[in-house]
Structures are given as structure tokens and as C-alpha cells.
Amino acid sequence: QVQLVESGGGLAQPGGSLRLSCAASGFTFSSYYMSWFRQAPGKEREFVATVTSGGSNTYTYYSDPVKGRFTISRDNAKNTVYLQMNSLKPEDTAVYYCAAALSPWRGVRSSNAYDYWGQGTQVTVSS
């Protein structure tokens, strides 16, 4: 049924780059807001970025710590959302989760707004 499968995580040097992918299936992908969250050990889950639903015009929103460094995008033909991460910092180390929301009444930055979640992929930034 519904699946969100993240990939692309791994080890990067400070200042380096990684691109995460999230492949979706089992629901109408183009109708959903798609977001990335992250969670470091011992810390709360943190909003990272959102791309709105729609096949032609979409909008993106970012948390302040990643704005200017990360870029979220989606390819509805491939049912995939991406997170391009540049200028990585050790503070970016976390498990990154893909999430989908049809009607985010509680706001896109709230974990409670999402209908579906992926299993997560580890990102480690270290020298």
C-alpha cells in the first residue's frame, strides 16, 4: 500500500553535499504536500523543508537553519521528492524523514500534520 522510501544518505565532509530522494507509492502523490524532517539523537524531530502540492506551480518553505543551503524539489512523473543539501555542517547530522500531507491543517512545520512517513535515512557530516 502506501510507501515512502528514502535513499541517498551517508557520510559527507563539512562543506560537502548530499542529495536525498524519497520514492512514494500507494497514494496520489501530486495532491500531497511533501516535506523533510530530521531528528538527531536525544533531540526532538525538526522541520526542514516543504514543497507544496500541484503539478505546475509549487512553492517551497525552509527552516532558518537550512535556508540558502538546502533545496527541496519534486518530480510528480516519478513520484519522488528530493532534498539537495549543500554546504553541510556537523549540526546537520541526523536521521532525515520524508513525510506527506494531503491537508496540513496543523501547519506544515508540525509533525502532527502528516499522513504518511518514511523509514528515515541517516546523514552524517564529519571530518
Disulfide bonds with the S-S distance in Angstrom:
Cys22-Cys98 2.18
